[in-house]
Amino acid sequence: MSLIGDLAKKALGGLLGGEQGGTQASLAAMLPAAAGLIQQVGGIDGLVAKFNAAGLGDKISGWISTGPNPPATAEDIKAALGSHLAEVAQATGQDAHGAANGLAALLPGLIDKLTPTGVAPKGDALSTGLQSLLSGGLGKIFG
């Protein structure tokens, strides 16, 4: 593995708290899995509906707003997106808890970067934003 790949893996491991479910999340797998999840649930509006249904509307509203991002926990992710965790886990080679931890670390920044003006993009704008973030990796999300 390259030096950059090693550093990226360590950085993501730090964000996710190290080992998750016996494996460490891979940077190459978590970002596309999160992007796929966003599209699968109907974009950011779909995520908002899922978080609202779980009583966590204030969390995702904070990520969309132009203010600071409230943190997410694995429990938040399980409550809002539990039915989708198996797919994310499979795509990233983790168990459901590891996938929830990864999404908890990733989604606040990802949603924040997709909504820089506090408005959720739709259709082609969402796809373009996701592609831009995927090509730039965690640097664009957390940098």
Secondary structure as a PSIPRED ss2 file (coil, helix, strand):
# PSIPRED VFORMAT (PSIPRED V4.0)

   1 M C   1.000  0.000  0.000
   2 S C   1.000  0.000  0.000
   3 L H   0.000  1.000  0.000
   4 I H   0.000  1.000  0.000
   5 G H   0.000  1.000  0.000
   6 D H   0.000  1.000  0.000
   7 L H   0.000  1.000  0.000
   8 A H   0.000  1.000  0.000
   9 K H   0.000  1.000  0.000
  10 K H   0.000  1.000  0.000
  11 A H   0.000  1.000  0.000
  12 L H   0.000  1.000  0.000
  13 G H   0.000  1.000  0.000
  14 G H   0.000  1.000  0.000
  15 L H   0.000  1.000  0.000
  16 L H   0.000  1.000  0.000
  17 G C   1.000  0.000  0.000
  18 G C   1.000  0.000  0.000
  19 E C   1.000  0.000  0.000
  20 Q E   0.000  0.000  1.000
  21 G C   1.000  0.000  0.000
  22 G C   1.000  0.000  0.000
  23 T E   0.000  0.000  1.000
  24 Q C   1.000  0.000  0.000
  25 A C   1.000  0.000  0.000
  26 S C   1.000  0.000  0.000
  27 L H   0.000  1.000  0.000
  28 A H   0.000  1.000  0.000
  29 A H   0.000  1.000  0.000
  30 M H   0.000  1.000  0.000
  31 L H   0.000  1.000  0.000
  32 P H   0.000  1.000  0.000
  33 A H   0.000  1.000  0.000
  34 A H   0.000  1.000  0.000
  35 A H   0.000  1.000  0.000
  36 G H   0.000  1.000  0.000
  37 L H   0.000  1.000  0.000
  38 I H   0.000  1.000  0.000
  39 Q H   0.000  1.000  0.000
  40 Q H   0.000  1.000  0.000
  41 V C   1.000  0.000  0.000
  42 G C   1.000  0.000  0.000
  43 G H   0.000  1.000  0.000
  44 I H   0.000  1.000  0.000
  45 D H   0.000  1.000  0.000
  46 G H   0.000  1.000  0.000
  47 L H   0.000  1.000  0.000
  48 V H   0.000  1.000  0.000
  49 A H   0.000  1.000  0.000
  50 K H   0.000  1.000  0.000
  51 F H   0.000  1.000  0.000
  52 N H   0.000  1.000  0.000
  53 A H   0.000  1.000  0.000
  54 A C   1.000  0.000  0.000
  55 G C   1.000  0.000  0.000
  56 L C   1.000  0.000  0.000
  57 G H   0.000  1.000  0.000
  58 D H   0.000  1.000  0.000
  59 K H   0.000  1.000  0.000
  60 I H   0.000  1.000  0.000
  61 S H   0.000  1.000  0.000
  62 G H   0.000  1.000  0.000
  63 W H   0.000  1.000  0.000
  64 I H   0.000  1.000  0.000
  65 S C   1.000  0.000  0.000
  66 T C   1.000  0.000  0.000
  67 G C   1.000  0.000  0.000
  68 P C   1.000  0.000  0.000
  69 N C   1.000  0.000  0.000
  70 P C   1.000  0.000  0.000
  71 P C   1.000  0.000  0.000
  72 A C   1.000  0.000  0.000
  73 T C   1.000  0.000  0.000
  74 A H   0.000  1.000  0.000
  75 E H   0.000  1.000  0.000
  76 D H   0.000  1.000  0.000
  77 I H   0.000  1.000  0.000
  78 K H   0.000  1.000  0.000
  79 A H   0.000  1.000  0.000
  80 A H   0.000  1.000  0.000
  81 L H   0.000  1.000  0.000
  82 G H   0.000  1.000  0.000
  83 S H   0.000  1.000  0.000
  84 H H   0.000  1.000  0.000
  85 L H   0.000  1.000  0.000
  86 A H   0.000  1.000  0.000
  87 E H   0.000  1.000  0.000
  88 V H   0.000  1.000  0.000
  89 A H   0.000  1.000  0.000
  90 Q H   0.000  1.000  0.000
  91 A H   0.000  1.000  0.000
  92 T H   0.000  1.000  0.000
  93 G C   1.000  0.000  0.000
  94 Q C   1.000  0.000  0.000
  95 D C   1.000  0.000  0.000
  96 A H   0.000  1.000  0.000
  97 H H   0.000  1.000  0.000
  98 G H   0.000  1.000  0.000
  99 A H   0.000  1.000  0.000
 100 A H   0.000  1.000  0.000
 101 N H   0.000  1.000  0.000
 102 G H   0.000  1.000  0.000
 103 L H   0.000  1.000  0.000
 104 A H   0.000  1.000  0.000
 105 A H   0.000  1.000  0.000
 106 L H   0.000  1.000  0.000
 107 L H   0.000  1.000  0.000
 108 P H   0.000  1.000  0.000
 109 G H   0.000  1.000  0.000
 110 L H   0.000  1.000  0.000
 111 I H   0.000  1.000  0.000
 112 D H   0.000  1.000  0.000
 113 K H   0.000  1.000  0.000
 114 L H   0.000  1.000  0.000
 115 T C   1.000  0.000  0.000
 116 P C   1.000  0.000  0.000
 117 T C   1.000  0.000  0.000
 118 G C   1.000  0.000  0.000
 119 V C   1.000  0.000  0.000
 120 A C   1.000  0.000  0.000
 121 P C   1.000  0.000  0.000
 122 K C   1.000  0.000  0.000
 123 G H   0.000  1.000  0.000
 124 D H   0.000  1.000  0.000
 125 A H   0.000  1.000  0.000
 126 L H   0.000  1.000  0.000
 127 S H   0.000  1.000  0.000
 128 T H   0.000  1.000  0.000
 129 G H   0.000  1.000  0.000
 130 L H   0.000  1.000  0.000
 131 Q H   0.000  1.000  0.000
 132 S H   0.000  1.000  0.000
 133 L H   0.000  1.000  0.000
 134 L H   0.000  1.000  0.000
 135 S H   0.000  1.000  0.000
 136 G H   0.000  1.000  0.000
 137 G C   1.000  0.000  0.000
 138 L H   0.000  1.000  0.000
 139 G H   0.000  1.000  0.000
 140 K H   0.000  1.000  0.000
 141 I H   0.000  1.000  0.000
 142 F H   0.000  1.000  0.000
 143 G C   1.000  0.000  0.000
